[in-house]
Amino acid sequence: MGADVKEKQGYKRSLGLFELVSLGVGGTIGSGIFVVPGIAAGISGPASLIAWLIVAVSAACVLLSLALPFLRCVPVYDIGEFL
């Protein structure tokens, strides 16, 4: 019985459109995270750190403005209840 059944070994190829697009977008964003700071530091020198801090504050503002409607529906507890 074992000789009749040919087992296929290896990985199943099951990447669809969503997985391939996700890999492409992840690679693009990942390379931007590691390459762009070096380019910015080469152009503007130490002032690029100030630009990154401004971007971080801006991103935090956007994050909080988008998260605020969801935070209002979550019950807020006093820290004393967990201690």
ZIFEN-V51906 format. One line per field, one symbol per residue. phi: phi as a letter, one per 20 degrees, with the letter a starting at -180 (. if undefined). burial: b if it has 9 or more other C-alpha atoms within 8 Angstrom, else e. A space follows every 50 residues. Layout:
phi: ???
burial: ???
This chain:
phi: .fffeeeedoeeecedfffffffffffffffffeefgfffffedmfffff ffffffffffffgffeegffffeefddffffee
burial: eeeeeeeeeeeeeeeeeeebeeeeeeeeeebeeeebbeebbeeeeeebee eeeeeeeeeeeeeeeeeeeeeeeeeeeeeeeee
